[in-house]
Amino acid sequence: MLKLPSSISQRSQNCVSLIFVRHKTWGKAVIPHKKPRWIPMARSKMFVNPPTLLIPKEELEHEESLKVEYERRMNALAKYLHDDEAKFSDRGEAGLKEAEIEEQEHRRLVQENEEENKRVAELRKIRLQKEFEQKKIQIQKEVQAQQEVEEERIRKADIYVREQAEQFANRILRPDLEGAILKALDNPIDPEFAIDLHGHI
């Protein structure tokens, strides 16, 4: 079995002990922190010069002035936007005034709409009354015309019935049938006869 030197084992024990030193607890949380002061600097950080700033002093001052001017203008812009939002938003003074004006305009328009609805209702009532009267007159005319047509039809039917009754009165009865036949044979009727200038057939 390989045995380590006492110096190496001592260094490993120190490293192991450092693991517990580099952390501290706060309740249930484990918070890391820097190494203690008595621990020497790490070899990777020895003999390292700090970075040299190569930017001229005038340029740094100019950058600082630009930064101050930028912050000043941004603060002014933010304040302007805040005031504008407070003034013209729904909860601002101008927003409340505009909302009040819109509410008054809405009430006025609603009132005008109600008045217009009443006026249109009155006009509709008058128009419907006129249409009712015109329809009534038209129906009376149609009924009267239909009555005249019916009376004319009845009159023509009565005339036809009277003519048929007269023809029926001149009918030949069964006892007189033979005499009528003999009379018709003795007096023939020729619808295609002709007369001369003296009136002779």
C-alpha positions as CSV (number, residue, x, y, z in Angstrom):
1,M,0.0,0.0,0.0
2,L,1.3,3.4,-1.1
3,K,1.8,5.9,1.7
4,L,1.7,9.7,1.2
5,P,4.2,12.0,2.8
6,S,3.2,13.7,5.9
7,S,3.4,17.2,4.3
8,I,1.0,16.1,1.5
9,S,-1.4,14.5,4.0
10,Q,-1.3,17.7,6.1
11,R,-2.0,19.9,3.0
12,S,-5.0,17.6,2.1
13,Q,-6.3,17.9,5.6
14,N,-6.1,21.7,5.3
15,C,-7.9,21.6,2.0
16,V,-10.6,19.5,3.5
17,S,-11.0,21.8,6.3
18,L,-11.2,24.8,3.9
19,I,-14.3,23.2,2.2
20,F,-16.2,23.8,5.4
21,V,-14.8,27.2,6.1
22,R,-15.8,28.6,2.6
23,H,-19.5,28.1,3.3
24,K,-21.7,29.4,6.0
25,T,-25.3,28.7,6.8
26,W,-28.3,31.0,7.4
27,G,-31.1,28.9,8.7
28,K,-31.5,26.1,6.1
29,A,-29.7,28.1,3.4
30,V,-26.0,27.5,2.6
31,I,-24.4,30.9,1.6
32,P,-21.0,30.8,-0.1
33,H,-18.5,33.6,0.9
34,K,-14.9,34.6,0.4
35,K,-12.1,32.8,1.9
36,P,-10.8,33.9,5.3
37,R,-8.0,36.4,5.6
38,W,-5.4,34.0,6.9
39,I,-5.6,31.9,3.7
40,P,-2.8,33.1,1.3
41,M,-3.5,34.3,-2.2
42,A,-4.0,31.7,-4.8
43,R,-1.0,31.0,-7.1
44,S,-3.1,31.9,-10.2
45,K,-3.6,35.4,-8.9
46,M,0.0,36.2,-7.8
47,F,2.1,38.7,-9.8
48,V,-0.8,39.8,-12.0
49,N,-0.7,43.5,-12.7
50,P,-4.1,45.3,-12.7
51,P,-5.3,46.3,-16.2
52,T,-4.0,49.6,-17.3
53,L,-6.6,52.2,-18.4
54,L,-5.6,53.5,-21.8
55,I,-8.5,55.9,-22.4
56,P,-7.6,59.5,-22.2
57,K,-8.8,61.6,-19.4
58,E,-10.6,64.1,-21.7
59,E,-12.5,61.3,-23.3
60,L,-13.6,59.9,-19.9
61,E,-14.8,63.4,-18.9
62,H,-16.6,63.7,-22.2
63,E,-18.3,60.4,-21.7
64,E,-19.3,61.4,-18.2
65,S,-20.8,64.7,-19.5
66,L,-22.7,62.8,-22.1
67,K,-24.0,60.4,-19.5
68,V,-25.1,63.2,-17.3
69,E,-26.8,65.0,-20.2
70,Y,-28.5,61.7,-21.3
71,E,-29.8,61.1,-17.7
72,R,-31.0,64.7,-17.5
73,R,-32.9,64.4,-20.8
74,M,-34.3,61.0,-20.0
75,N,-35.5,62.3,-16.6
76,A,-37.1,65.3,-18.3
77,L,-38.8,63.0,-20.9
78,A,-40.0,60.6,-18.3
79,K,-41.5,63.5,-16.3
80,Y,-43.1,64.9,-19.4
81,L,-44.6,61.6,-20.3
82,H,-45.8,61.1,-16.7
83,D,-47.4,64.6,-16.6
84,D,-49.0,63.9,-20.0
85,E,-50.3,60.6,-18.9
86,A,-51.7,62.2,-15.7
87,K,-53.3,65.0,-17.7
88,F,-54.7,63.2,-20.7
89,S,-55.4,59.7,-19.4
90,D,-58.8,58.5,-18.4
91,R,-58.1,59.3,-14.7
92,G,-56.5,62.7,-15.5
93,E,-58.0,66.1,-15.4
94,A,-58.4,66.3,-19.2
95,G,-59.7,62.8,-19.3
96,L,-62.3,63.5,-16.6
97,K,-63.4,66.7,-18.5
98,E,-63.6,64.8,-21.8
99,A,-65.6,62.0,-20.1
100,E,-68.0,64.5,-18.7
101,I,-68.4,66.2,-22.1
102,E,-69.0,62.8,-23.7
103,E,-71.6,61.9,-21.1
104,Q,-73.4,65.2,-21.7
105,E,-73.3,64.7,-25.4
106,H,-74.6,61.1,-25.0
107,R,-77.5,62.4,-22.8
108,R,-78.3,65.0,-25.4
109,L,-78.2,62.5,-28.2
110,V,-80.4,60.1,-26.2
111,Q,-83.0,62.9,-25.6
112,E,-82.9,63.9,-29.3
113,N,-83.4,60.2,-30.2
114,E,-86.4,59.9,-28.0
115,E,-87.9,63.1,-29.4
116,E,-87.3,61.8,-33.0
117,N,-88.9,58.5,-32.1
118,K,-92.0,60.3,-30.8
119,R,-92.2,62.4,-33.9
120,V,-91.8,59.3,-36.2
121,A,-94.4,57.5,-34.1
122,E,-96.9,60.4,-34.6
123,L,-96.2,60.5,-38.4
124,R,-96.6,56.7,-38.5
125,K,-99.9,57.0,-36.7
126,I,-101.2,59.6,-39.1
127,R,-99.9,57.6,-42.1
128,L,-101.6,54.4,-40.9
129,Q,-104.8,56.3,-40.3
130,K,-104.7,57.7,-43.9
131,E,-103.9,54.3,-45.3
132,F,-106.8,52.8,-43.3
133,E,-109.2,55.4,-44.7
134,Q,-107.9,54.9,-48.2
135,K,-108.2,51.1,-47.8
136,K,-111.7,51.5,-46.5
137,I,-112.7,53.6,-49.5
138,Q,-111.0,51.2,-51.9
139,I,-112.8,48.2,-50.3
140,Q,-116.2,50.1,-50.6
141,K,-115.5,50.8,-54.2
142,E,-114.6,47.2,-54.9
143,V,-117.7,46.0,-53.1
144,Q,-119.9,48.4,-55.0
145,A,-118.3,47.4,-58.3
146,Q,-118.8,43.7,-57.4
147,Q,-122.4,44.5,-56.6
148,E,-122.9,46.2,-60.0
149,V,-121.3,43.2,-61.7
150,E,-123.6,40.9,-59.8
151,E,-126.6,43.0,-60.6
152,E,-125.7,43.0,-64.3
153,R,-125.2,39.2,-64.2
154,I,-128.6,38.8,-62.5
155,R,-130.3,41.1,-65.1
156,K,-128.8,39.2,-68.0
157,A,-129.8,35.9,-66.4
158,D,-133.4,37.2,-65.9
159,I,-133.6,38.3,-69.6
160,Y,-132.3,34.9,-70.7
161,V,-134.8,33.2,-68.4
162,R,-137.6,35.3,-69.8
163,E,-136.6,34.5,-73.4
164,Q,-136.4,30.9,-72.6
165,A,-139.8,31.1,-71.0
166,E,-141.3,32.7,-74.1
167,Q,-139.8,30.1,-76.3
168,F,-141.1,27.5,-73.9
169,A,-144.6,29.0,-74.2
170,N,-144.5,28.5,-78.0
171,R,-143.6,24.9,-77.7
172,I,-145.6,22.2,-79.6
173,L,-147.5,19.9,-77.4
174,R,-147.8,16.2,-78.0
175,P,-151.5,16.3,-79.1
176,D,-150.7,19.1,-81.6
177,L,-147.6,17.4,-83.0
178,E,-149.2,15.7,-86.0
179,G,-151.1,18.9,-87.1
180,A,-147.9,20.9,-86.8
181,I,-146.1,18.4,-89.1
182,L,-148.8,18.6,-91.7
183,K,-148.8,22.4,-91.6
184,A,-145.1,22.5,-92.0
185,L,-145.3,20.2,-95.0
186,D,-148.1,22.3,-96.6
187,N,-146.0,25.5,-96.1
188,P,-142.4,24.7,-96.8
189,I,-139.9,27.3,-96.0
190,D,-136.8,27.7,-98.2
191,P,-134.2,30.0,-96.6
192,E,-132.4,30.2,-100.0
193,F,-135.4,31.8,-102.0
194,A,-135.0,34.7,-104.3
195,I,-137.4,37.4,-105.5
196,D,-137.4,39.4,-108.7
197,L,-137.8,43.1,-109.2
198,H,-141.5,42.9,-109.0
199,G,-141.5,41.0,-105.7
200,H,-142.4,37.6,-107.1
201,I,-140.7,34.5,-105.8
